[in-house]
Amino acid sequence: MTQLALSAIKECLDTGTHEHGSYAKILKEVGINSYDRQIIQISRILELTDLTDTLWYLQALPPEYDYKKRLLAASFAKRVIWIFEKYFPFYSAPKEAIDAAFLFAEKKISDEALAVAERALDATMYHLTSLPVYRIELRGDPSSAIWHAATAAKSAANKNVDMAVLSSSRNALDAAKSNGKWYERKKIFKTETSKQSELLLYYFGDDQL
């Protein structure tokens, strides 16, 4: 199983803005003595805290895990891209940004190619939000779902891989929730969170790089 050193987690907390509540739960699990020599499995962190906290702690992993983080971010976005394509099937920029994220993780394209895909999606989103169909006919929940689905794709192509993971997760969750009926949203959010947790464990459930 992929593991994190508690000392690395503490360092992330000391240099970031994340609250320490979930860290206290982790310390209670492994014991506070000699924490610098303690490790904990990512799957256990997920059990003790929640998806958002666990994704935040991924930044404590060494750089060799960055490609898995990128794959995870792209996978989050891929789950909801159909929402965008349902309304705008002839606009390929979101899918191309997700594809670029996968390719970048596999070292098949350059940093610049990834940035080009992100900028192209930026331009597409700017264009779409100016269209009457988006501003008037789809205003409200549909436009929100579309926006979050596209933003999840854009986030997957973010140069900062830790931001890519966190933002793609949040926007994919919001896209799924906004796309549902108001009385179904709590259930949809819970289901999508479960699916994202499964993806997290798929990529970080073992220590094979």
N, C-alpha and C positions, 0 to 999 in steps of 0.2 A: 504494500500500500504506500502511496505517496505520503511522506511525512514532513512536518514542519518543526523546526527547533523553536522552543519557546523564546529563546533569546532573540531570534530573528523576528518573531511576532512582536515582542516588546519593543524592539528597535523601530518597527513600522509605526507602532502606536506613538512612540516618543517623537517621531518626526512628522506625524500626520495630524489629522483633525478628527479621527475616528474616536468614538467614545469607548471607555474602557470596561463597560459592563460585561460584555461577552468574554473579555479576557479573564475577568474574575472567575467565570464559570470554568474556563479552561484550567486555570491555576488550581481550582478546587479539585478538578478531575485528576491532575497529575501530581499535585503536591507542590507547595511553594518552596520547599528546600532544594537548593542546587538547581534552580530552574534553568540555568544556562546549560545544563547537561541533559535536560529533559526534551523529549520529542513527542509529538502527538500526530496521529493520522488525520488527514484531511476529512476522511469520512466520519471520524469521531467528532471533529470540530463542527461538522454539519449537524450531527445529532445533538450536540450540546447547545448550539446557537441557532442560526438560521441561514438561509441561502445568502442573503446580502452580506452578513458578517463573514461567512466563509469565503465568498468571492473577494472581499476586501483583503482578507489575510493571504490570498494567493500571491500578493506582491512580495511576501516574505520568502518566496521560493527563489532559488538561484536563477540566473539568466538562461540556463539551458532548458528551462521549462517555458520560456516565452512562446515557443512555437505552439505548445499545447494550449496556452492561454488564448493565442490568436485563433486557433481552431475552435475553441470553446465560444469565443465571442461571435465568430462567423456562424456557428451552429445555432446560437440563440437567435440571431437575425434571420437565419434561413427558415426557422419555424414559423415566422409571421409574415414573410415576404408576400405570401399569397394574398394577404389583405390589401396590400398596395396594388398588386397585379389585378385583383378583382375589379378595381375601379379604373386603373390606368394600365391596361395590358400592353400598350405599345411603347411604354417608357421602360427602357432596360437598365437605366443607370443604377437603381438599387441592387438588382441581381448582379450586375457587373462589379459593384463594390464588394458584395459578399464573395463572389468568385475570386476577386483580387485578394481578399483577405485569406482565403484558403490557399491560394497560390503563393502568397507571400510567406505564409507559415511553412510551406514546403520548400522555400528558397528558390522558387521558380520565376519570380519577378523581383524587380528592384524596389528600393524605398520610393524612388520617384514614380514608378508605375503604380504603386499603392496610393501615393498622394494624388496622382492624376485621376484615379478612380473616385477618390473621395471628393475632389474638386468638381468632377463631372456631376456627381450626385448633388452636391451643393447647388450647382447651377440649375439642375432639374427641379429641385425643391423650390428654388426661388421662382422659377417659371410657373410651376404648377399652382403655387399659392396666389398667383396673380390672375388665374383663370376664373371666369364667372362660375363654371361648374363646381370648382372647389370652394370658392368664397360664398356662393349662394345655395346651389342645389345640394351640396354635401356639407354645409355648415353644421356645426355641432359634433355629435359623436362620430359620424363617418369621417369627417375631416381630421378629427383627433386621432382616430385609429390609423388613417393613412399616414399622417405626419409621424406618429411614433414608429410605425413599421419602417418608414424610410429612414428615420433617424437611427433606428437599430442597425440598419445596413451601413449607414454612414459611420456609426460608432465602431463597427467591426473593422473599418479601414483606418481608424485613428492611429496615428504614429505611436502614441503611448499605449502600449498593450494593456497596462493595468486599467487605464481609463476605458479602453475598448471593451474589456470584460464587464466592468461595472455599468457602463452606459448602455451597452447592447442588451444586457439583462433587464435593466429597468425599463427601457423603451419597448422591448419585446413584450414584457408583462403588461405595460400600459396599452400597447396596441391590441393585444388579445382581449383585455378587459373592456376597452372602449368599443370594440367591435361587437360585443354581445349586448343582449337586452339588459336593461338596468337591474332586473330582478335575478339575472343569472351571473352578474359580474363577480360576486364573491366566490362562487363556485368556479368560474372560469379562471380567476386569478389563482386560486388554490391549485387547480389542475395544471396551469402553466408553470407555476412555481415547482410543482412536483416533476414536471417534464424537464425543467432546467436543472433541477437537482440530479436527475438521472444522467443528464449530459455531463454535469460536473464530475460525477463518480465514474462515468465512462472514460473520461480523459485523465482523471487523477486518482483512479482506484487502484493503480499499481505503480511500481517504480520503474517501469520500462520507458526509457527516453526514446 
